[in-house]
């Protein structure tokens, strides 16, 4: 898994949140809210707190998903069902993959423009469903003013 330790860290921190909530007899979402970045706080690795949308996004997701109502429904279902159980979870995530040294952010691509007008882009990204190839094709298309149909990826 290409996460540089983040997926494992997230699992550990979420487990801590759950244990803290149980220990303090709090709802896990309350513990998450208490530990969430707030506007104006200083983020590690030069993150910009002025652009923080954590609180607004969190509240919007809770509201639009009827999280409180659905949580009570899950609790009631679990109370009356001995063997079948349901669960519900909401969790904020700040995927903070940051390096202290700027040179670690380097990336490269080799762009080959052929005589027939087609473009071949070699890059070091890893496409695993997140759309890296599509984004690179879009960038190359815009920068080179070439239709996307003429751009090929070899990543």
N, CA, C and O atoms as a GROMACS GRO file, in nm:
protein
  620
    1UNK      N    1   0.085  -0.117   0.000
    1UNK     CA    2   0.000   0.000   0.000
    1UNK      C    3   0.089   0.123   0.000
    1UNK      O    4   0.179   0.134   0.083
    2UNK      N    5   0.065   0.215  -0.092
    2UNK     CA    6   0.147   0.336  -0.102
    2UNK      C    7   0.089   0.444  -0.012
    2UNK      O    8   0.009   0.526  -0.058
    3UNK      N    9   0.126   0.445   0.112
    3UNK     CA   10   0.076   0.546   0.201
    3UNK      C   11   0.184   0.598   0.294
    3UNK      O   12   0.157   0.684   0.378
    4UNK      N   13   0.305   0.548   0.279
    4UNK     CA   14   0.418   0.593   0.359
    4UNK      C   15   0.388   0.588   0.509
    4UNK      O   16   0.430   0.676   0.584
    5UNK      N   17   0.316   0.487   0.552
    5UNK     CA   18   0.286   0.470   0.694
    5UNK      C   19   0.157   0.537   0.738
    5UNK      O   20   0.112   0.513   0.850
    6UNK      N   21   0.096   0.620   0.653
    6UNK     CA   22  -0.026   0.689   0.693
    6UNK      C   23  -0.143   0.595   0.720
    6UNK      O   24  -0.210   0.612   0.821
    7UNK      N   25  -0.171   0.495   0.634
    7UNK     CA   26  -0.285   0.406   0.663
    7UNK      C   27  -0.271   0.337   0.799
    7UNK      O   28  -0.368   0.324   0.874
    8UNK      N   29  -0.151   0.292   0.829
    8UNK     CA   30  -0.128   0.226   0.957
    8UNK      C   31  -0.147   0.323   1.074
    8UNK      O   32  -0.206   0.289   1.176
    9UNK      N   33  -0.096   0.444   1.056
    9UNK     CA   34  -0.109   0.546   1.160
    9UNK      C   35  -0.255   0.581   1.182
    9UNK      O   36  -0.299   0.597   1.297
   10UNK      N   37  -0.332   0.593   1.074
   10UNK     CA   38  -0.474   0.625   1.086
   10UNK      C   39  -0.546   0.516   1.164
   10UNK      O   40  -0.629   0.547   1.250
   11UNK      N   41  -0.515   0.390   1.137
   11UNK     CA   42  -0.578   0.279   1.212
   11UNK      C   43  -0.545   0.289   1.361
   11UNK      O   44  -0.633   0.268   1.446
   12UNK      N   45  -0.422   0.319   1.392
   12UNK     CA   46  -0.381   0.330   1.532
   12UNK      C   47  -0.454   0.447   1.600
   12UNK      O   48  -0.508   0.430   1.710
   13UNK      N   49  -0.455   0.563   1.536
   13UNK     CA   50  -0.516   0.682   1.596
   13UNK      C   51  -0.667   0.661   1.613
   13UNK      O   52  -0.723   0.700   1.715
   14UNK      N   53  -0.732   0.600   1.515
   14UNK     CA   54  -0.876   0.573   1.527
   14UNK      C   55  -0.904   0.477   1.643
   14UNK      O   56  -1.004   0.492   1.713
   15UNK      N   57  -0.817   0.381   1.664
   15UNK     CA   58  -0.831   0.290   1.778
   15UNK      C   59  -0.817   0.367   1.908
   15UNK      O   60  -0.893   0.344   2.003
   16UNK      N   61  -0.720   0.457   1.914
   16UNK     CA   62  -0.703   0.541   2.034
   16UNK      C   63  -0.829   0.623   2.060
   16UNK      O   64  -0.878   0.631   2.173
   17UNK      N   65  -0.881   0.685   1.953
   17UNK     CA   66  -1.002   0.767   1.969
   17UNK      C   67  -1.116   0.685   2.029
   17UNK      O   68  -1.186   0.731   2.118
   18UNK      N   69  -1.132   0.563   1.979
   18UNK     CA   70  -1.238   0.476   2.029
   18UNK      C   71  -1.217   0.442   2.176
   18UNK      O   72  -1.310   0.446   2.256
   19UNK      N   73  -1.092   0.408   2.211
   19UNK     CA   74  -1.062   0.373   2.352
   19UNK      C   75  -1.081   0.493   2.444
   19UNK      O   76  -1.135   0.479   2.554
   20UNK      N   77  -1.038   0.610   2.401
   20UNK     CA   78  -1.056   0.731   2.483
   20UNK      C   79  -1.204   0.758   2.503
   20UNK      O   80  -1.248   0.788   2.614
   21UNK      N   81  -1.282   0.746   2.397
   21UNK     CA   82  -1.426   0.769   2.407
   21UNK      C   83  -1.491   0.672   2.504
   21UNK      O   84  -1.572   0.712   2.588
   22UNK      N   85  -1.454   0.544   2.494
   22UNK     CA   86  -1.510   0.444   2.585
   22UNK      C   87  -1.469   0.473   2.729
   22UNK      O   88  -1.551   0.463   2.821
   23UNK      N   89  -1.344   0.507   2.749
   23UNK     CA   90  -1.291   0.532   2.884
   23UNK      C   91  -1.359   0.653   2.950
   23UNK      O   92  -1.387   0.651   3.070
   24UNK      N   93  -1.385   0.758   2.870
   24UNK     CA   94  -1.445   0.880   2.923
   24UNK      C   95  -1.598   0.881   2.910
   24UNK      O   96  -1.664   0.979   2.945
   25UNK      N   97  -1.651   0.769   2.860
   25UNK     CA   98  -1.796   0.756   2.842
   25UNK      C   99  -1.850   0.868   2.752
   25UNK      O  100  -1.953   0.930   2.780
   26UNK      N  101  -1.777   0.891   2.642
   26UNK     CA  102  -1.816   0.992   2.543
   26UNK      C  103  -1.849   0.923   2.412
   26UNK      O  104  -1.811   0.808   2.389
   27UNK      N  105  -1.918   0.994   2.327
   27UNK     CA  106  -1.942   0.949   2.192
   27UNK      C  107  -1.810   0.964   2.115
   27UNK      O  108  -1.744   1.066   2.130
   28UNK      N  109  -1.770   0.865   2.033
   28UNK     CA  110  -1.642   0.877   1.960
   28UNK      C  111  -1.635   1.002   1.871
   28UNK      O  112  -1.528   1.058   1.851
   29UNK      N  113  -1.750   1.044   1.818
   29UNK     CA  114  -1.749   1.163   1.734
   29UNK      C  115  -1.714   1.288   1.815
   29UNK      O  116  -1.652   1.380   1.762
   30UNK      N  117  -1.752   1.290   1.942
   30UNK     CA  118  -1.715   1.404   2.028
   30UNK      C  119  -1.564   1.410   2.045
   30UNK      O  120  -1.505   1.518   2.042
   31UNK      N  121  -1.503   1.295   2.064
   31UNK     CA  122  -1.357   1.290   2.081
   31UNK      C  123  -1.289   1.336   1.952
   31UNK      O  124  -1.191   1.410   1.956
   32UNK      N  125  -1.342   1.293   1.839
   32UNK     CA  126  -1.285   1.336   1.711
   32UNK      C  127  -1.298   1.487   1.695
   32UNK      O  128  -1.203   1.553   1.651
   33UNK      N  129  -1.414   1.542   1.730
   33UNK     CA  130  -1.434   1.686   1.718
   33UNK      C  131  -1.338   1.763   1.809
   33UNK      O  132  -1.284   1.866   1.769
   34UNK      N  133  -1.316   1.714   1.929
   34UNK     CA  134  -1.225   1.780   2.021
   34UNK      C  135  -1.081   1.782   1.969
   34UNK      O  136  -1.004   1.872   2.002
   35UNK      N  137  -1.046   1.683   1.889
   35UNK     CA  138  -0.909   1.671   1.839
   35UNK      C  139  -0.892   1.721   1.697
   35UNK      O  140  -0.784   1.709   1.639
   36UNK      N  141  -0.996   1.778   1.641
   36UNK     CA  142  -0.992   1.826   1.504
   36UNK      C  143  -0.923   1.962   1.497
   36UNK      O  144  -0.932   2.043   1.589
   37UNK      N  145  -0.853   1.984   1.385
   37UNK     CA  146  -0.794   2.115   1.363
   37UNK      C  147  -0.902   2.221   1.365
   37UNK      O  148  -1.010   2.202   1.310
   38UNK      N  149  -0.873   2.332   1.428
   38UNK     CA  150  -0.964   2.446   1.430
   38UNK      C  151  -0.901   2.558   1.349
   38UNK      O  152  -0.779   2.569   1.341
   39UNK      N  153  -0.984   2.641   1.290
   39UNK     CA  154  -0.933   2.755   1.214
   39UNK      C  155  -0.846   2.841   1.304
   39UNK      O  156  -0.882   2.870   1.418
   40UNK      N  157  -0.732   2.881   1.253
   40UNK     CA  158  -0.641   2.964   1.328
   40UNK      C  159  -0.530   2.887   1.399
   40UNK      O  160  -0.432   2.947   1.443
   41UNK      N  161  -0.545   2.755   1.411
   41UNK     CA  162  -0.438   2.675   1.472
   41UNK      C  163  -0.323   2.659   1.374
   41UNK      O  164  -0.342   2.666   1.253
   42UNK      N  165  -0.205   2.638   1.428
   42UNK     CA  166  -0.088   2.619   1.344
   42UNK      C  167  -0.077   2.471   1.309
   42UNK      O  168  -0.073   2.386   1.398
   43UNK      N  169  -0.072   2.442   1.180
   43UNK     CA  170  -0.060   2.304   1.133
   43UNK      C  171   0.088   2.268   1.123
   43UNK      O  172   0.172   2.356   1.102
   44UNK      N  173   0.120   2.141   1.138
   44UNK     CA  174   0.259   2.100   1.117
   44UNK      C  175   0.298   2.112   0.970
   44UNK      O  176   0.211   2.113   0.883
   45UNK      N  177   0.424   2.122   0.943
   45UNK     CA  178   0.480   2.124   0.809
   45UNK      C  179   0.422   2.236   0.723
   45UNK      O  180   0.392   2.216   0.605
   46UNK      N  181   0.408   2.353   0.782
   46UNK     CA  182   0.369   2.474   0.709
   46UNK      C  183   0.229   2.468   0.649
   46UNK      O  184   0.203   2.536   0.550
   47UNK      N  185   0.140   2.389   0.704
   47UNK     CA  186   0.002   2.388   0.656
   47UNK      C  187  -0.062   2.522   0.685
   47UNK      O  188  -0.024   2.590   0.781
   48UNK      N  189  -0.158   2.560   0.604
   48UNK     CA  190  -0.220   2.691   0.618
   48UNK      C  191  -0.353   2.679   0.691
   48UNK      O  192  -0.451   2.633   0.632
   49UNK      N  193  -0.359   2.718   0.818
   49UNK     CA  194  -0.484   2.705   0.894
   49UNK      C  195  -0.593   2.799   0.845
   49UNK      O  196  -0.711   2.776   0.873
   50UNK      N  197  -0.556   2.904   0.774
   50UNK     CA  198  -0.658   2.998   0.726
   50UNK      C  199  -0.748   2.935   0.621
   50UNK      O  200  -0.860   2.980   0.600
   51UNK      N  201  -0.699   2.831   0.555
   51UNK     CA  202  -0.779   2.766   0.452
   51UNK      C  203  -0.845   2.639   0.506
   51UNK      O  204  -0.897   2.558   0.428
   52UNK      N  205  -0.844   2.620   0.636
   52UNK     CA  206  -0.901   2.499   0.696
   52UNK      C  207  -1.052   2.494   0.676
   52UNK      O  208  -1.123   2.589   0.707
   53UNK      N  209  -1.097   2.383   0.625
   53UNK     CA  210  -1.241   2.362   0.608
   53UNK      C  211  -1.288   2.242   0.689
   53UNK      O  212  -1.398   2.192   0.667
   54UNK      N  213  -1.207   2.197   0.783
   54UNK     CA  214  -1.240   2.077   0.860
   54UNK      C  215  -1.374   2.091   0.931
   54UNK      O  216  -1.462   2.006   0.917
   55UNK      N  217  -1.388   2.198   1.008
   55UNK     CA  218  -1.511   2.214   1.087
   55UNK      C  219  -1.635   2.222   0.998
   55UNK      O  220  -1.735   2.154   1.023
   56UNK      N  221  -1.628   2.307   0.896
   56UNK     CA  222  -1.744   2.324   0.807
   56UNK      C  223  -1.779   2.193   0.738
   56UNK      O  224  -1.896   2.156   0.731
   57UNK      N  225  -1.679   2.123   0.686
   57UNK     CA  226  -1.703   1.998   0.616
   57UNK      C  227  -1.759   1.892   0.710
   57UNK      O  228  -1.854   1.822   0.675
   58UNK      N  229  -1.702   1.882   0.829
   58UNK     CA  230  -1.747   1.786   0.929
   58UNK      C  231  -1.895   1.808   0.961
   58UNK      O  232  -1.975   1.714   0.959
   59UNK      N  233  -1.930   1.932   0.990
   59UNK     CA  234  -2.070   1.964   1.025
   59UNK      C  235  -2.164   1.940   0.907
   59UNK      O  236  -2.277   1.893   0.926
   60UNK      N  237  -2.120   1.971   0.789
   60UNK     CA  238  -2.203   1.950   0.670
   60UNK      C  239  -2.227   1.801   0.645
   60UNK      O  240  -2.340   1.761   0.615
   61UNK      N  241  -2.123   1.720   0.659
   61UNK     CA  242  -2.139   1.575   0.640
   61UNK      C  243  -2.232   1.517   0.745
   61UNK      O  244  -2.320   1.437   0.714
   62UNK      N  245  -2.214   1.558   0.870
   62UNK     CA  246  -2.302   1.508   0.976
   62UNK      C  247  -2.448   1.546   0.949
   62UNK      O  248  -2.538   1.465   0.968
   63UNK      N  249  -2.469   1.669   0.906
   63UNK     CA  250  -2.604   1.718   0.882
   63UNK      C  251  -2.668   1.648   0.762
   63UNK      O  252  -2.779   1.596   0.772
   64UNK      N  253  -2.600   1.649   0.649
   64UNK     CA  254  -2.657   1.594   0.526
   64UNK      C  255  -2.678   1.443   0.532
   64UNK      O  256  -2.763   1.389   0.463
   65UNK      N  257  -2.600   1.375   0.615
   65UNK     CA  258  -2.613   1.229   0.625
   65UNK      C  259  -2.710   1.186   0.735
   65UNK      O  260  -2.733   1.067   0.754
   66UNK      N  261  -2.767   1.283   0.808
   66UNK     CA  262  -2.853   1.251   0.924
   66UNK      C  263  -2.781   1.155   1.019
   66UNK      O  264  -2.838   1.056   1.066
   67UNK      N  265  -2.655   1.186   1.044
   67UNK     CA  266  -2.570   1.094   1.120
   67UNK      C  267  -2.626   1.062   1.258
   67UNK      O  268  -2.623   0.946   1.299
   68UNK      N  269  -2.676   1.162   1.329
   68UNK     CA  270  -2.727   1.137   1.464
   68UNK      C  271  -2.846   1.042   1.462
   68UNK      O  272  -2.854   0.949   1.542
   69UNK      N  273  -2.939   1.066   1.370
   69UNK     CA  274  -3.058   0.980   1.358
   69UNK      C  275  -3.017   0.838   1.320
   69UNK      O  276  -3.064   0.741   1.378
   70UNK      N  277  -2.929   0.828   1.222
   70UNK     CA  278  -2.886   0.696   1.177
   70UNK      C  279  -2.806   0.623   1.285
   70UNK      O  280  -2.814   0.501   1.295
   71UNK      N  281  -2.730   0.696   1.366
   71UNK     CA  282  -2.657   0.634   1.477
   71UNK      C  283  -2.753   0.573   1.578
   71UNK      O  284  -2.732   0.462   1.627
   72UNK      N  285  -2.859   0.646   1.610
   72UNK     CA  286  -2.959   0.593   1.704
   72UNK      C  287  -3.027   0.469   1.646
   72UNK      O  288  -3.055   0.373   1.718
   73UNK      N  289  -3.055   0.471   1.516
   73UNK     CA  290  -3.115   0.354   1.451
   73UNK      C  291  -3.023   0.232   1.459
   73UNK      O  292  -3.069   0.121   1.483
   74UNK      N  293  -2.894   0.253   1.440
   74UNK     CA  294  -2.796   0.144   1.451
   74UNK      C  295  -2.793   0.091   1.594
   74UNK      O  296  -2.794  -0.030   1.615
   75UNK      N  297  -2.789   0.181   1.692
   75UNK     CA  298  -2.789   0.139   1.832
   75UNK      C  299  -2.913   0.056   1.865
   75UNK      O  300  -2.903  -0.046   1.932
   76UNK      N  301  -3.029   0.101   1.818
   76UNK     CA  302  -3.154   0.028   1.843
   76UNK      C  303  -3.152  -0.109   1.775
   76UNK      O  304  -3.192  -0.208   1.835
   77UNK      N  305  -3.105  -0.114   1.652
   77UNK     CA  306  -3.096  -0.242   1.581
   77UNK      C  307  -3.006  -0.338   1.658
   77UNK      O  308  -3.041  -0.455   1.678
   78UNK      N  309  -2.890  -0.290   1.702
   78UNK     CA  310  -2.796  -0.375   1.774
   78UNK      C  311  -2.851  -0.420   1.910
   78UNK      O  312  -2.820  -0.529   1.957
   79UNK      N  313  -2.932  -0.334   1.972
   79UNK     CA  314  -2.991  -0.368   2.101
   79UNK      C  315  -3.089  -0.485   2.089
   79UNK      O  316  -3.095  -0.571   2.176
   80UNK      N  317  -3.166  -0.488   1.980
   80UNK     CA  318  -3.269  -0.591   1.966
   80UNK      C  319  -3.222  -0.713   1.886
   80UNK      O  320  -3.296  -0.811   1.877
   81UNK      N  321  -3.105  -0.709   1.829
   81UNK     CA  322  -3.052  -0.822   1.752
   81UNK      C  323  -2.928  -0.877   1.819
   81UNK      O  324  -2.826  -0.808   1.833
   82UNK      N  325  -2.938  -1.002   1.860
   82UNK     CA  326  -2.827  -1.062   1.933
   82UNK      C  327  -2.712  -1.102   1.841
   82UNK      O  328  -2.595  -1.085   1.878
   83UNK      N  329  -2.741  -1.155   1.723
   83UNK     CA  330  -2.636  -1.211   1.638
   83UNK      C  331  -2.600  -1.124   1.517
   83UNK      O  332  -2.487  -1.130   1.469
   84UNK      N  333  -2.692  -1.047   1.469
   84UNK     CA  334  -2.664  -0.956   1.358
   84UNK      C  335  -2.640  -0.817   1.416
   84UNK      O  336  -2.716  -0.769   1.500
   85UNK      N  337  -2.535  -0.753   1.369
   85UNK     CA  338  -2.503  -0.620   1.419
   85UNK      C  339  -2.476  -0.526   1.301
   85UNK      O  340  -2.435  -0.569   1.193
   86UNK      N  341  -2.499  -0.401   1.324
   86UNK     CA  342  -2.469  -0.297   1.226
   86UNK      C  343  -2.373  -0.197   1.287
   86UNK      O  344  -2.355  -0.192   1.408
   87UNK      N  345  -2.313  -0.119   1.201
   87UNK     CA  346  -2.222  -0.017   1.248
   87UNK      C  347  -2.233   0.108   1.163
   87UNK      O  348  -2.281   0.104   1.050
   88UNK      N  349  -2.189   0.216   1.219
   88UNK     CA  350  -2.185   0.343   1.147
   88UNK      C  351  -2.063   0.419   1.196
   88UNK      O  352  -2.029   0.414   1.314
   89UNK      N  353  -1.999   0.489   1.106
   89UNK     CA  354  -1.876   0.560   1.142
   89UNK      C  355  -1.865   0.688   1.060
   89UNK      O  356  -1.902   0.692   0.943
   90UNK      N  357  -1.814   0.788   1.123
   90UNK     CA  358  -1.778   0.911   1.054
   90UNK      C  359  -1.642   0.951   1.108
   90UNK      O  360  -1.622   0.957   1.230
   91UNK      N  361  -1.550   0.978   1.019
   91UNK     CA  362  -1.416   1.011   1.066
   91UNK      C  363  -1.349   1.114   0.979
   91UNK      O  364  -1.343   1.098   0.857
   92UNK      N  365  -1.297   1.218   1.038
   92UNK     CA  366  -1.224   1.319   0.960
   92UNK      C  367  -1.086   1.266   0.925
   92UNK      O  368  -1.029   1.185   0.997
   93UNK      N  369  -1.033   1.313   0.814
   93UNK     CA  370  -0.901   1.268   0.774
   93UNK      C  371  -0.825   1.384   0.711
   93UNK      O  372  -0.871   1.445   0.615
   94UNK      N  373  -0.711   1.412   0.767
   94UNK     CA  374  -0.618   1.506   0.706
   94UNK      C  375  -0.500   1.423   0.663
   94UNK      O  376  -0.414   1.389   0.744
   95UNK      N  377  -0.495   1.392   0.536
   95UNK     CA  378  -0.387   1.308   0.486
   95UNK      C  379  -0.262   1.393   0.476
   95UNK      O  380  -0.234   1.452   0.371
   96UNK      N  381  -0.189   1.399   0.583
   96UNK     CA  382  -0.076   1.490   0.593
   96UNK      C  383   0.056   1.427   0.554
   96UNK      O  384   0.140   1.400   0.640
   97UNK      N  385   0.074   1.404   0.426
   97UNK     CA  386   0.201   1.351   0.379
   97UNK      C  387   0.291   1.470   0.348
   97UNK      O  388   0.280   1.531   0.242
   98UNK      N  389   0.378   1.502   0.440
   98UNK     CA  390   0.460   1.620   0.425
   98UNK      C  391   0.606   1.585   0.452
   98UNK      O  392   0.638   1.498   0.532
   99UNK      N  393   0.691   1.655   0.382
   99UNK     CA  394   0.835   1.640   0.402
   99UNK      C  395   0.889   1.775   0.449
   99UNK      O  396   0.840   1.880   0.408
  100UNK      N  397   0.989   1.770   0.533
  100UNK     CA  398   1.050   1.893   0.581
  100UNK      C  399   1.135   1.956   0.472
  100UNK      O  400   1.138   2.078   0.458
  101UNK      N  401   1.204   1.874   0.395
  101UNK     CA  402   1.292   1.924   0.290
  101UNK      C  403   1.217   1.936   0.158
  101UNK      O  404   1.154   1.840   0.113
  102UNK      N  405   1.223   2.053   0.097
  102UNK     CA  406   1.149   2.080  -0.026
  102UNK      C  407   1.192   1.988  -0.141
  102UNK      O  408   1.110   1.955  -0.226
  103UNK      N  409   1.318   1.947  -0.144
  103UNK     CA  410   1.364   1.865  -0.256
  103UNK      C  411   1.296   1.728  -0.259
  103UNK      O  412   1.298   1.661  -0.362
  104UNK      N  413   1.236   1.686  -0.148
  104UNK     CA  414   1.167   1.557  -0.147
  104UNK      C  415   1.034   1.562  -0.222
  104UNK      O  416   0.973   1.457  -0.246
  105UNK      N  417   0.988   1.679  -0.258
  105UNK     CA  418   0.863   1.693  -0.334
  105UNK      C  419   0.885   1.683  -0.485
  105UNK      O  420   0.790   1.700  -0.561
  106UNK      N  421   1.005   1.655  -0.527
  106UNK     CA  422   1.035   1.651  -0.669
  106UNK      C  423   0.962   1.537  -0.739
  106UNK      O  424   0.936   1.432  -0.680
  107UNK      N  425   0.930   1.560  -0.861
  107UNK     CA  426   0.875   1.457  -0.947
  107UNK      C  427   0.922   1.487  -1.088
  107UNK      O  428   0.964   1.599  -1.117
  108UNK      N  429   0.916   1.389  -1.174
  108UNK     CA  430   0.960   1.413  -1.310
  108UNK      C  431   0.870   1.338  -1.407
  108UNK      O  432   0.802   1.242  -1.372
  109UNK      N  433   0.873   1.384  -1.529
  109UNK     CA  434   0.802   1.317  -1.637
  109UNK      C  435   0.882   1.339  -1.765
  109UNK      O  436   0.944   1.444  -1.785
  110UNK      N  437   0.881   1.239  -1.850
  110UNK     CA  438   0.945   1.249  -1.980
  110UNK      C  439   0.832   1.258  -2.083
  110UNK      O  440   0.748   1.169  -2.093
  111UNK      N  441   0.831   1.366  -2.158
  111UNK     CA  442   0.726   1.389  -2.257
  111UNK      C  443   0.787   1.373  -2.396
  111UNK      O  444   0.879   1.446  -2.434
  112UNK      N  445   0.736   1.277  -2.471
  112UNK     CA  446   0.784   1.251  -2.607
  112UNK      C  447   0.677   1.297  -2.706
  112UNK      O  448   0.566   1.246  -2.707
  113UNK      N  449   0.712   1.392  -2.788
  113UNK     CA  450   0.620   1.443  -2.890
  113UNK      C  451   0.665   1.384  -3.024
  113UNK      O  452   0.775   1.411  -3.071
  114UNK      N  453   0.577   1.305  -3.085
  114UNK     CA  454   0.611   1.234  -3.208
  114UNK      C  455   0.571   1.314  -3.330
  114UNK      O  456   0.489   1.406  -3.322
  115UNK      N  457   0.631   1.278  -3.445
  115UNK     CA  458   0.607   1.351  -3.569
  115UNK      C  459   0.461   1.346  -3.613
  115UNK      O  460   0.414   1.437  -3.681
  116UNK      N  461   0.389   1.241  -3.576
  116UNK     CA  462   0.248   1.230  -3.615
  116UNK      C  463   0.157   1.314  -3.526
  116UNK      O  464   0.035   1.314  -3.545
  117UNK      N  465   0.213   1.386  -3.428
  117UNK     CA  466   0.134   1.471  -3.340
  117UNK      C  467   0.092   1.404  -3.211
  117UNK      O  468   0.033   1.468  -3.124
  118UNK      N  469   0.120   1.275  -3.198
  118UNK     CA  470   0.084   1.207  -3.074
  118UNK      C  471   0.189   1.237  -2.967
  118UNK      O  472   0.303   1.273  -2.997
  119UNK      N  473   0.147   1.222  -2.842
  119UNK     CA  474   0.233   1.253  -2.729
  119UNK      C  475   0.236   1.133  -2.636
  119UNK      O  476   0.132   1.076  -2.605
  120UNK      N  477   0.355   1.095  -2.593
  120UNK     CA  478   0.371   0.987  -2.497
  120UNK      C  479   0.434   1.045  -2.372
  120UNK      O  480   0.540   1.107  -2.378
  121UNK      N  481   0.368   1.025  -2.257
  121UNK     CA  482   0.419   1.077  -2.130
  121UNK      C  483   0.458   0.960  -2.041
  121UNK      O  484   0.376   0.875  -2.009
  122UNK      N  485   0.584   0.957  -2.001
  122UNK     CA  486   0.634   0.861  -1.903
  122UNK      C  487   0.640   0.936  -1.770
  122UNK      O  488   0.692   1.047  -1.764
  123UNK      N  489   0.589   0.876  -1.664
  123UNK     CA  490   0.594   0.944  -1.534
  123UNK      C  491   0.618   0.842  -1.423
  123UNK      O  492   0.606   0.721  -1.445
  124UNK      N  493   0.651   0.892  -1.307
  124UNK     CA  494   0.681   0.805  -1.194
  124UNK      C  495   0.564   0.786  -1.099
  124UNK      O  496   0.580   0.726  -0.992
  125UNK      N  497   0.447   0.836  -1.135
  125UNK     CA  498   0.330   0.821  -1.049
  125UNK      C  499   0.279   0.678  -1.051
  125UNK      O  500   0.312   0.600  -1.140
  126UNK      N  501   0.199   0.645  -0.954
  126UNK     CA  502   0.139   0.512  -0.945
  126UNK      C  503  -0.012   0.527  -0.959
  126UNK      O  504  -0.078   0.586  -0.873
  127UNK      N  505  -0.065   0.474  -1.067
  127UNK     CA  506  -0.210   0.478  -1.089
  127UNK      C  507  -0.272   0.359  -1.016
  127UNK      O  508  -0.247   0.244  -1.049
  128UNK      N  509  -0.354   0.390  -0.917
  128UNK     CA  510  -0.423   0.286  -0.843
  128UNK      C  511  -0.568   0.326  -0.821
  128UNK      O  512  -0.625   0.308  -0.713
  129UNK      N  513  -0.626   0.382  -0.927
  129UNK     CA  514  -0.766   0.416  -0.922
  129UNK      C  515  -0.796   0.560  -0.884
  129UNK      O  516  -0.913   0.598  -0.881
  130UNK      N  517  -0.696   0.639  -0.855
  130UNK     CA  518  -0.720   0.776  -0.811
  130UNK      C  519  -0.716   0.876  -0.926
  130UNK      O  520  -0.738   0.995  -0.903
  131UNK      N  521  -0.690   0.831  -1.048
  131UNK     CA  522  -0.697   0.917  -1.164
  131UNK      C  523  -0.569   0.989  -1.202
  131UNK      O  524  -0.576   1.093  -1.268
  132UNK      N  525  -0.454   0.938  -1.163
  132UNK     CA  526  -0.327   1.004  -1.196
  132UNK      C  527  -0.309   1.013  -1.347
  132UNK      O  528  -0.273   1.119  -1.399
  133UNK      N  529  -0.334   0.903  -1.418
  133UNK     CA  530  -0.317   0.905  -1.564
  133UNK      C  531  -0.409   1.009  -1.628
  133UNK      O  532  -0.366   1.084  -1.715
  134UNK      N  533  -0.533   1.013  -1.585
  134UNK     CA  534  -0.629   1.110  -1.640
  134UNK      C  535  -0.581   1.252  -1.616
  134UNK      O  536  -0.588   1.336  -1.706
  135UNK      N  537  -0.534   1.279  -1.496
  135UNK     CA  538  -0.487   1.414  -1.464
  135UNK      C  539  -0.365   1.452  -1.548
  135UNK      O  540  -0.355   1.566  -1.594
  136UNK      N  541  -0.275   1.359  -1.567
  136UNK     CA  542  -0.155   1.387  -1.647
  136UNK      C  543  -0.194   1.412  -1.793
  136UNK      O  544  -0.140   1.502  -1.858
  137UNK      N  545  -0.288   1.333  -1.844
  137UNK     CA  546  -0.336   1.355  -1.981
  137UNK      C  547  -0.399   1.494  -1.993
  137UNK      O  548  -0.376   1.564  -2.091
  138UNK      N  549  -0.479   1.532  -1.895
  138UNK     CA  550  -0.542   1.664  -1.899
  138UNK      C  551  -0.440   1.776  -1.895
  138UNK      O  552  -0.453   1.875  -1.968
  139UNK      N  553  -0.339   1.762  -1.812
  139UNK     CA  554  -0.234   1.865  -1.802
  139UNK      C  555  -0.159   1.875  -1.935
  139UNK      O  556  -0.138   1.985  -1.986
  140UNK      N  557  -0.119   1.760  -1.989
  140UNK     CA  558  -0.044   1.761  -2.114
  140UNK      C  559  -0.130   1.821  -2.226
  140UNK      O  560  -0.079   1.897  -2.309
  141UNK      N  561  -0.256   1.787  -2.229
  141UNK     CA  562  -0.347   1.839  -2.331
  141UNK      C  563  -0.356   1.990  -2.323
  141UNK      O  564  -0.350   2.058  -2.426
  142UNK      N  565  -0.371   2.042  -2.204
  142UNK     CA  566  -0.384   2.186  -2.187
  142UNK      C  567  -0.254   2.259  -2.220
  142UNK      O  568  -0.253   2.358  -2.292
  143UNK      N  569  -0.143   2.208  -2.165
  143UNK     CA  570  -0.014   2.277  -2.184
  143UNK      C  571   0.031   2.271  -2.330
  143UNK      O  572   0.082   2.370  -2.382
  144UNK      N  573   0.013   2.155  -2.395
  144UNK     CA  574   0.060   2.138  -2.532
  144UNK      C  575  -0.045   2.174  -2.637
  144UNK      O  576  -0.016   2.177  -2.757
  145UNK      N  577  -0.167   2.202  -2.590
  145UNK     CA  578  -0.278   2.232  -2.681
  145UNK      C  579  -0.297   2.119  -2.782
  145UNK      O  580  -0.304   2.141  -2.903
  146UNK      N  581  -0.304   1.998  -2.728
  146UNK     CA  582  -0.322   1.876  -2.808
  146UNK      C  583  -0.447   1.806  -2.757
  146UNK      O  584  -0.467   1.800  -2.636
  147UNK      N  585  -0.530   1.752  -2.845
  147UNK     CA  586  -0.649   1.679  -2.798
  147UNK      C  587  -0.609   1.558  -2.712
  147UNK      O  588  -0.508   1.493  -2.738
  148UNK      N  589  -0.690   1.530  -2.611
  148UNK     CA  590  -0.658   1.419  -2.518
  148UNK      C  591  -0.646   1.286  -2.591
  148UNK      O  592  -0.576   1.196  -2.545
  149UNK      N  593  -0.715   1.271  -2.703
  149UNK     CA  594  -0.710   1.145  -2.777
  149UNK      C  595  -0.571   1.117  -2.834
  149UNK      O  596  -0.539   1.003  -2.867
  150UNK      N  597  -0.489   1.221  -2.845
  150UNK     CA  598  -0.355   1.204  -2.901
  150UNK      C  599  -0.247   1.182  -2.795
  150UNK      O  600  -0.130   1.168  -2.828
  151UNK      N  601  -0.288   1.178  -2.668
  151UNK     CA  602  -0.192   1.166  -2.558
  151UNK      C  603  -0.202   1.026  -2.499
  151UNK      O  604  -0.310   0.976  -2.470
  152UNK      N  605  -0.086   0.965  -2.480
  152UNK     CA  606  -0.078   0.829  -2.426
  152UNK      C  607   0.012   0.831  -2.303
  152UNK      O  608   0.103   0.913  -2.293
  153UNK      N  609  -0.015   0.740  -2.211
  153UNK     CA  610   0.061   0.734  -2.086
  153UNK      C  611   0.139   0.603  -2.079
  153UNK      O  612   0.089   0.497  -2.117
  154UNK      N  613   0.261   0.613  -2.031
  154UNK     CA  614   0.340   0.496  -1.997
  154UNK      C  615   0.398   0.524  -1.860
  154UNK      O  616   0.512   0.568  -1.846
  155UNK      N  617   0.318   0.498  -1.757
  155UNK     CA  618   0.355   0.534  -1.620
  155UNK      C  619   0.414   0.421  -1.545
  155UNK      O  620   0.450   0.437  -1.428
   0.00000   0.00000   0.00000
